[in-house]
């Protein structure tokens, strides 16, 4: 769990999650989501310390689970597949939010779910690449 491989993958995943998350939700799709928001619940400004802590917890958990799931077959493709399944899980969470709250309309939640699949797929690919790059080398 606290191996060098897992910690390096967590660090790389954290950087990607923060930058890509800002790129998707904070920049590229901000106007779209604003148009589909029913009840304004967002903090202005966002508490960046807690945002980074939240991403750290999520990425560390993903790296730890990925290290068991991949069974030593690491790479961008394996990581992407893993991340996509995490994104599908988050898509379901987005639909649960639609069913239980008045945060966004259905279109907003569906698009958020699709964005989550892409986001976690990319984060997973980076995690897989770091695990592959830091894997112990086999003796020749």
NORHUWO-V542515 format. One record per run of one state. SS is the DSSP state (H for helix, E for strand, - for the rest). FROM is the first residue (numbers start at 1). TO is the last residue. If there is no record, write none. Layout:
BEGIN
ss=SS from=FROM to=TO
ss=SS from=FROM to=TO
END
This chain:
BEGIN
ss=- from=1 to=3
ss=H from=4 to=28
ss=- from=29 to=29
ss=H from=30 to=35
ss=- from=36 to=36
ss=E from=37 to=37
ss=- from=38 to=47
ss=H from=48 to=69
ss=- from=70 to=75
ss=H from=76 to=100
ss=- from=101 to=103
ss=E from=104 to=104
ss=- from=105 to=105
ss=H from=106 to=133
ss=- from=134 to=140
END
